[in-house]
């Protein structure tokens, strides 16, 4: 059992962490988490740009919890979306929510597009490295390349359904040894219990069985 983590509140967030949001939405986010019996724990690094890696991801409920936590803390977290989703009325909503339009046909272009968007203003980029809720065989690595290219940390977060906690378990600065850094992140998250443990991705399954 790992050491318990301190609660994260609006008052404990470091000054460099980018902020955004309305007080009403912050209150709504806290209310939703309270009704669901969840808390946000850990420590957010004092940086204005970071990649927020969320794993394991096994349920759509993760999104409800994650969005509520972001609103509750008023942290400016953006996310990637297919460029065609940013057209018309839906597009305006996607931009308002913090979406970054990207063309996913080319992985290298995806990294460059996202890096450019993050350089325009301080923000954190939220990504689920597994890329699916159904037991991926390996993590997608675009999030690591984005962090490495910009020299920013990867903040590691998991939704633990046993504790009912949004757990910020630490951060990793890319060293260039991607496989070792990814394994470090898996090790940091190994005691996270997802909503559907049977859908854990292969890196978690291998770590649990070893």
SULJOVEN-V984016 format. One record per residue. N is the residue number from 1. RES is the residue in three letters. SS is DSSP state (alpha for helix, beta for strand, coil for the rest). OMEGA is omega in whole degrees, -180 to 180 (NA if undefined). NEAR is the number of other C-alpha atoms within 10 Angstrom. Layout:
BEGIN
N;RES;SS;OMEGA;NEAR
N;RES;SS;OMEGA;NEAR
END
This chain:
BEGIN
1;UNK;coil;-180;4
2;UNK;coil;179;7
3;UNK;coil;179;5
4;UNK;coil;-174;10
5;UNK;coil;179;14
6;UNK;coil;178;13
7;UNK;beta;174;15
8;UNK;coil;178;18
9;UNK;coil;176;15
10;UNK;coil;-176;11
11;UNK;coil;-176;8
12;UNK;coil;-179;12
13;UNK;coil;-178;18
14;UNK;coil;-172;14
15;UNK;coil;-177;12
16;UNK;coil;-178;12
17;UNK;coil;-177;20
18;UNK;coil;-176;20
19;UNK;beta;179;18
20;UNK;coil;174;16
21;UNK;coil;-178;15
22;UNK;coil;-180;11
23;UNK;alpha;179;13
24;UNK;alpha;180;11
25;UNK;alpha;177;16
26;UNK;alpha;178;20
27;UNK;alpha;179;16
28;UNK;alpha;178;16
29;UNK;alpha;179;22
30;UNK;alpha;180;21
31;UNK;alpha;-180;15
32;UNK;alpha;179;16
33;UNK;alpha;-180;22
34;UNK;alpha;-180;11
35;UNK;alpha;179;8
36;UNK;alpha;179;11
37;UNK;coil;-176;11
38;UNK;coil;174;20
39;UNK;beta;176;18
40;UNK;beta;-176;24
41;UNK;beta;179;18
42;UNK;beta;179;18
43;UNK;coil;176;20
44;UNK;coil;180;17
45;UNK;coil;-177;19
46;UNK;coil;-179;13
47;UNK;coil;-178;16
48;UNK;coil;177;17
49;UNK;coil;180;25
50;UNK;beta;170;27
51;UNK;beta;-179;26
52;UNK;beta;-178;24
53;UNK;beta;-175;22
54;UNK;beta;180;22
55;UNK;coil;-10;28
56;UNK;coil;-178;31
57;UNK;coil;-175;27
58;UNK;coil;-174;21
59;UNK;coil;174;15
60;UNK;coil;179;10
61;UNK;alpha;176;12
62;UNK;alpha;-179;22
63;UNK;alpha;178;12
64;UNK;alpha;-180;13
65;UNK;alpha;-179;21
66;UNK;alpha;180;20
67;UNK;alpha;178;14
68;UNK;alpha;180;21
69;UNK;alpha;179;22
70;UNK;alpha;179;20
71;UNK;alpha;-178;23
72;UNK;alpha;-178;25
73;UNK;alpha;-179;24
74;UNK;coil;175;23
75;UNK;beta;-178;19
76;UNK;coil;179;21
77;UNK;beta;177;24
78;UNK;beta;-179;22
79;UNK;beta;179;19
80;UNK;beta;176;19
81;UNK;beta;178;17
82;UNK;beta;-172;13
83;UNK;alpha;-179;14
84;UNK;alpha;179;12
85;UNK;alpha;-175;17
86;UNK;alpha;179;18
87;UNK;coil;176;13
88;UNK;alpha;-177;9
89;UNK;alpha;178;9
90;UNK;alpha;-180;12
91;UNK;alpha;179;16
92;UNK;alpha;177;13
93;UNK;alpha;-180;14
94;UNK;alpha;178;18
95;UNK;alpha;-178;17
96;UNK;alpha;-180;10
97;UNK;alpha;180;15
98;UNK;coil;-179;17
99;UNK;beta;175;22
100;UNK;beta;-180;19
101;UNK;beta;179;22
102;UNK;beta;174;22
103;UNK;coil;-172;15
104;UNK;coil;-179;15
105;UNK;coil;-178;9
106;UNK;coil;-176;9
107;UNK;alpha;-180;13
108;UNK;alpha;178;12
109;UNK;alpha;-179;13
110;UNK;alpha;179;19
111;UNK;alpha;-178;19
112;UNK;alpha;180;15
113;UNK;alpha;-178;18
114;UNK;alpha;179;21
115;UNK;alpha;180;17
116;UNK;alpha;-180;12
117;UNK;alpha;-179;17
118;UNK;alpha;180;20
119;UNK;alpha;-179;11
120;UNK;alpha;-180;8
121;UNK;coil;179;11
122;UNK;coil;177;17
123;UNK;coil;171;23
124;UNK;beta;-180;24
125;UNK;beta;-180;26
126;UNK;beta;-178;21
127;UNK;beta;170;19
128;UNK;coil;-174;19
129;UNK;coil;-179;21
130;UNK;coil;176;24
131;UNK;coil;-179;16
132;UNK;coil;177;16
133;UNK;coil;-168;18
134;UNK;coil;171;15
135;UNK;coil;-180;21
136;UNK;coil;179;18
137;UNK;coil;176;13
138;UNK;coil;178;13
139;UNK;coil;169;17
140;UNK;coil;-171;14
141;UNK;coil;-180;15
142;UNK;alpha;-178;16
143;UNK;alpha;180;21
144;UNK;alpha;-179;22
145;UNK;alpha;177;17
146;UNK;alpha;180;25
147;UNK;alpha;-179;22
148;UNK;alpha;-178;18
149;UNK;alpha;-177;13
150;UNK;alpha;-179;15
151;UNK;coil;-178;14
152;UNK;coil;-178;19
153;UNK;beta;171;21
154;UNK;beta;179;27
155;UNK;beta;-171;23
156;UNK;beta;-173;21
157;UNK;beta;176;26
158;UNK;beta;176;25
159;UNK;beta;-178;28
160;UNK;beta;-177;20
161;UNK;coil;176;15
162;UNK;coil;180;11
163;UNK;coil;-170;13
164;UNK;coil;-179;17
165;UNK;beta;163;21
166;UNK;beta;-170;25
167;UNK;beta;171;25
168;UNK;beta;-168;26
169;UNK;beta;178;20
170;UNK;beta;179;17
171;UNK;beta;-179;21
172;UNK;beta;173;17
173;UNK;beta;-178;15
174;UNK;coil;-180;21
175;UNK;coil;-173;10
176;UNK;coil;175;12
177;UNK;coil;-171;8
178;UNK;alpha;-177;14
179;UNK;alpha;179;9
180;UNK;alpha;-180;12
181;UNK;alpha;178;17
182;UNK;alpha;179;18
183;UNK;alpha;177;14
184;UNK;alpha;180;14
185;UNK;alpha;177;20
186;UNK;alpha;-180;18
187;UNK;alpha;180;14
188;UNK;alpha;-174;19
189;UNK;alpha;-167;23
190;UNK;coil;-179;17
191;UNK;coil;174;15
192;UNK;coil;178;23
193;UNK;coil;-178;17
194;UNK;coil;179;21
195;UNK;coil;-179;19
196;UNK;coil;-178;15
197;UNK;alpha;-179;15
198;UNK;alpha;-180;11
199;UNK;alpha;177;19
200;UNK;coil;177;24
201;UNK;coil;-174;23
202;UNK;alpha;179;15
203;UNK;alpha;178;20
204;UNK;alpha;180;25
205;UNK;alpha;-179;16
206;UNK;alpha;-179;10
207;UNK;alpha;-179;12
208;UNK;alpha;-176;12
209;UNK;alpha;-177;6
210;UNK;coil;NA;6
END
